[in-house]
């Protein structure tokens, strides 16, 4: 709903779609990162680093962020198909990327017109 609202209010384009999908997808990523940071905070290596005199900045940059990159990368890889689907859906209903630029949703939207009026084009082509 946020992405559709953003596309209606602002000019449809790739920047608007990217911002809308980024805003809606950040809550999932923030939950993953927060959970991993809370899990790593109670590990022994962070206690050892704190006992050796490391400050909060050093603890976060040298220990917590490198150890939490794995789940962050995995969750980003799983959210890419969702972003592609959201972009193609918005383009399919006419709120996404406009005509001169190619998009999966606009290509499917154009294909449905051919399927309605020229269904014989869906059949297999005769081989010569």
N, C-alpha and C positions, 0 to 999 in steps of 0.2 A: 504494500500500500504506500509506503514511503517513496519507493522508486516511481510508482505511477504518479503520485502527487508531484514529485520533483519534475517529472517529464511534462506534466500539464502546466506547471507554473513557469519553469524555465524553458529556454529554447532547446528542443530535442537535438542531441548530438552525443558524440562519444565521451566528451568531458562530463556532461551532466549524468550520463549513464554510469560512468566510472565513480563519480562522487556518490550517487544514490546507492549503488551496490556496495561501495566501501562503507558508507554509513550504516547500512543495514547488516553488513557482515561483521562489523567490528565487535559487536556484543558477544558473538560466539568465540571469537579469537581472544577477547579480553577474559572470558571465563576460563578458557584453556590455559592461558598464560598465568592468570592469578592462581589457579589450582596447582600448577607446576611450581610456581615460586613458593607457595605455602608448603608444598611437599619438600622442596629443596632446603627451605629455611631451617627445618628441623633435622637435617642430616648432620653426620659427624664432621664432615669436612668444613662446614660453615662454622660449627662450634670451634674447631681447631683454628680456623682462620681468625675468628674473633678473639680467641685467647692469645694469639700471637700478635695482636694489636692492629689488625686490619680495620680500617674505617668502613662505613656503610658504602661509600662510593666504590672502593676497591673490592669489597665483598660482592657487590652487585655486578660490576663489570668483569671481574676476573673469575668469579665462581658461578654465580646464579645464571647470568645470561648465556654463557657457553653451554652449561648443562641443560638449559631449557630450549635450546635451538632445535633439537630433534622433534619434539612434539609440535613446535611452532611450524616447522617446515612441512610436517605431515599434514597438519590441519589446513595449511595453505593449499597444499596439493589436492586435498579433498574438497575445498571450497571453489576451486577453479571451475569444475563442471557446473556447479550451481550458478556461478556468475555468467557462464556462457548461456545456460538455459534462461536466466533472467533477461539477459540482453536480447536473445532471440525472441522471447515472448513479447517484450516491449516493442521490438521491431515488427513482429507479426501483427500486433494490434494497431500499429501505426504511430506509436509513441516513441519509437527508438530512432535508430540511425536512418536518415532520410535518403532519398533516391540516388544521388550520384555515387554514394558509398555503398559497398556491398556488405550485406549482413545475412546471416543464416535465416533469421526471421523474415526479412524482406524477400529473400529468394523463395522461401516456403509459401509466403503470402501470394507471390506472383504465380507459383505453381498451382495453388488451389483454384485460381481462375481458369487455368488450362484444364484442370481435372473436371470442373463443372461443365464446361462448354465443349471440350474436345476429349472425351474419355477414351477414345481409341488410341490416343497418344500414350496411355499407360501400358498398353500391351507390348509384347516383345516385338522387336524389329525382325523382319525376315532376313535371314543370312543369305548372302550370295555365294 
